[in-house]
Amino acid sequence: MTAASTTSQHSVNAQTRESAPETPQRRNESLILLVIGLSGAGKSTVLHVFEDMRLFTADGVPPLLMPQMVQLLQSSSLEKARGIALGLDQKRGEFSAELDEALHQLSGMGFRVQILFLEAEPAVLMRRYATTRRPHPLEREGVGLEQAVHEEAQRLAPVREMADRVIDTSSYSIHDLRRVIQRRWNSTQERAHAIKVNLVSFGFKYGVPREADMVFDLRFLPNPYFVEKLRPFTGKNKEVAAYVFGEPSAREFKKRLIDFMTFLLPLYDAEGRYRITIALGCTGGKHRSVAMTEALMRALKRQDYAVSAEHRHMELG
């Protein structure tokens, strides 16, 4: 997206309406969000952000299929999801009427649905389409870009009026929009971190992972390789881990590494970073790096981070 120097009265209103973090209010268990708005205003970006925040997302959903889809997802696919965020198929001329009917059905089923409406200044939308060189959806109906932007705004005006939140993205970059969504839909009392943390243990003799954002060299720690009874086991073994962290300096390093990540990750999270890869290496990637990776993973999971761990060279070490 590109930034614009001018903002509309809608932007002022939107900023006022967005002033507090969004706390889900629902009669059913999961948050259900509908992401609607003008083409080019950032709907795809917003859906990606909600996906990173561990909501189930889908785009191009016909409004009349929403009730059945939500009911199906409620019963099967939301064990690990924090809610549902749907982008709707807005191209149909009957969109507003079909949306009204779908919302009525969902209300009757006991679901509380929130509508997020995205918009931007016409000049900004046209500039974004000119940059991407993609056609506006309504251009396929035989109208030019300027007219398409105007007609879509008119068609969606009733939906904008019923929206729970309106966000004008005219002055937002993609990263700005990501931060706004994360801030609005993460409660300050129970924040689920949007950033995903990938931990990789490795052996330096096999090479440093190329995708790593940070690398920690653990070759100063006590090495179980030189203890014959421990050598066949990996850092996942309790006795191996106890040996690795047996010295005060090793335990102090583990504590300081966890403290460092506890300080650093929220800063990346606040900037809209959605993924970070941390590599921890020892000589062969079998003992020390694995034990430290497992310890760090447990600590970050206790802080409600989405963490994955890969022991890349554990079987080679």
BELCOR-V725761 format. One line per field, one symbol per residue. ss: DSSP state (H for helix, E for strand, - for the rest). psi: psi as a letter, one per 40 degrees, with the letter a starting at -180 (. if undefined). burial: I if it has 24 or more other C-alpha atoms within 12 Angstrom, else O. A space follows every 50 residues. Layout:
ss = ???
psi = ???
burial = ???
//
This chain:
ss = --------HHHHHHHHH-------------EEEEEEE-----HHHHHHHH HH---EEEEEE-HHHHHHHHHHHHHH------EEEEEE------HHHHHH HHHHHHHH----EEEEEEE--HHHHHHHHHHH----HHHHH---HHHHHH HHHHH-HHHHHH--EEEE-----HHHHHHHHHHHH----------EEEEE EEEHHH-------EEEE------HHH-HHHH------HHHHHHH---HHH HHHHHHHHHHHHHHHHHHHH----EEEEEEEE-----HHHHHHHHHHHHH HH---EEEEEE------
psi = iiiieiiiddddddddeediihhhhididihhhhhiaiheefdddddddd ddefihiiifhhdeedddddddddedefdeieahhhhihedidedddddd ddddddddeehhhhhhhhiiiddddddddddefiiidedeeeiidddddd dddddedddddeidhhhhedehidddddddddddehiddghhhdhhhhhh iihdeeihhdehdihhheeeihhedehddddeiieehdddddddfdiddd ddddddddddddddddddddeeheihhhhhiadefdcddddddddddddd ddefihhihhgdeded.
burial = IIIOOOIOOIIOOIOOOIOOOIOIOOOOOIIIIIIIIIIIIIIIIIIIII IIIIIIIIIOIIIIOIIOIIOOIIOOOIOOIIIIIIIIIIIOOOIIOIIO OIIOIIOOOOIIIIIIIIIIIIIIIIIIIOOOOOIIIIOOOOOOIIOIII IIIOIIOOIIOOIIIIIIIIIIOIIIIIIIIIIIIIOOOOIIIIIIIIII IIIIOOOIIOOOOOIIIIIOIIIIIOOOOIOOIIIIIOOIIIIIIOOOOI OOIIOOIIOOIIOOIIOIIIIIIIIIIIIIIIIIIIIIIIIIIIIIIOII OOOOIIIIIIIIIIOOI
//
